[in-house]
Protein backbone atom coordinates (compact mmCIF):
# COMPACT_ATOMS: atom_id res chain seq x y z
CA UNK A 1 0.00 0.00 0.00
CA UNK A 2 1.37 3.41 -0.93
CA UNK A 3 1.85 6.10 1.68
CA UNK A 4 -1.07 8.27 0.53
CA UNK A 5 -3.45 5.31 0.62
CA UNK A 6 -2.23 4.35 4.10
CA UNK A 7 -2.73 7.88 5.45
CA UNK A 8 -6.20 8.09 3.90
CA UNK A 9 -7.19 4.76 5.41
CA UNK A 10 -6.12 5.84 8.89
CA UNK A 11 -7.97 9.17 8.60
CA UNK A 12 -11.07 7.39 7.31
CA UNK A 13 -11.23 4.83 10.10
CA UNK A 14 -9.92 6.67 13.17
CA UNK A 15 -11.96 9.53 14.57
CA UNK A 16 -9.28 10.22 17.18
CA UNK A 17 -6.45 10.61 14.66
CA UNK A 18 -8.59 12.57 12.19
CA UNK A 19 -9.61 15.01 14.93
CA UNK A 20 -6.00 15.36 16.10
CA UNK A 21 -4.78 16.16 12.57
CA UNK A 22 -7.65 18.57 11.94
CA UNK A 23 -7.53 20.38 15.27
CA UNK A 24 -3.77 20.56 15.87
CA UNK A 25 -2.50 20.86 12.31
CA UNK A 26 -5.50 22.26 10.39
CA UNK A 27 -5.03 19.59 7.73
CA UNK A 28 -8.00 17.83 6.20
CA UNK A 29 -8.36 14.61 4.22
CA UNK A 30 -8.61 16.50 0.91
CA UNK A 31 -5.43 18.50 1.62
CA UNK A 32 -3.28 15.42 1.13
CA UNK A 33 -1.98 14.26 -2.24
CA UNK A 34 0.75 12.00 -3.61
CA UNK A 35 3.38 14.76 -3.55
CA UNK A 36 2.88 16.40 -0.19
CA UNK A 37 2.71 13.15 1.82
CA UNK A 38 6.30 12.57 0.70
CA UNK A 39 7.45 16.17 1.15
CA UNK A 40 9.86 16.50 4.08
CA UNK A 41 10.75 20.12 3.35
CA UNK A 42 9.34 22.90 5.57
CA UNK A 43 5.63 23.17 4.82
CA UNK A 44 5.43 19.58 3.60
CA UNK A 45 3.41 16.87 5.30
CA UNK A 46 5.94 14.01 5.18
CA UNK A 47 6.76 13.83 8.88
CA UNK A 48 3.13 14.30 9.92
CA UNK A 49 2.03 11.55 7.54
CA UNK A 50 4.66 9.21 8.96
CA UNK A 51 3.23 9.90 12.39
CA UNK A 52 -0.34 9.31 11.14
CA UNK A 53 0.76 5.93 9.79
CA UNK A 54 2.47 5.02 13.08
CA UNK A 55 -0.68 5.93 15.00
CA UNK A 56 -2.73 3.84 12.55
CA UNK A 57 -0.46 0.87 13.15
CA UNK A 58 -0.81 1.29 16.93
CA UNK A 59 -4.62 1.33 16.55
CA UNK A 60 -4.49 -1.82 14.36
CA UNK A 61 -5.89 0.01 11.34
CA UNK A 62 -2.74 -0.82 9.37
CA UNK A 63 -0.09 -3.47 9.54
CA UNK A 64 3.53 -2.39 9.15
CA UNK A 65 4.25 -4.99 6.48
CA UNK A 66 1.41 -3.65 4.29
CA UNK A 67 3.15 -0.29 3.81
CA UNK A 68 5.39 0.20 0.75
N, C-alpha and C positions, 0 to 999 in steps of 0.2 A: 504494500500500500504506500502510495506517495505521501509526502509530508502534508500537502494541502488537504488531501482526503482524510488523513488521520486527524488533523486539527478540526476539520469540519465535523467529523464523527463525534469527537469529544464534545464540541460545542452543542451539537444536536441532542446528545443524550445526557448531558450533565448540567442541570440547572445551576448547581453551585459554581462550577467553573465558568459557565457562560455569564453569570451575574458578576463574578470576580473580574473577568476580562472587561465587561461592559462598564462596571462601576469604577474600577481602579484605573483602567487604561483607556476608556472611551473608544474601544474597538468593538465593532459589530461583525457578525458573521459575513456580511456582504463586503466588508472592508478588506478581506483577505483574498489574495490571488496567488497564482503560481510563483510570481516573482518576489512579492514582499514576504512570503513565509520563509524564503531562503536568503533574505537580505539582512546581513549582520552589521551593516553600516549604521551610523546614527540615523534614527528615524525609521529604520527597517524593523520588521517584526520577527526576525529570525530567532532571537533569544527567547522572546515571549512565547513563540510557537513551540519551541523546544520544551519550555516549561508546561505549556498546555498539554503536550503529548505525555510528559512525565506524570502529570496529574491524572490524565486519562488512564495510564497504565496502573497507577495506584488505586484507581476506582474500578479496575477490571473492565473498562470500556474497550481498551486495546490490549494486545499482547505485544511485548517488545519484539518478538521475532517476526511479527507481521509488518513492521515498519521497514521501508526501503532505505 
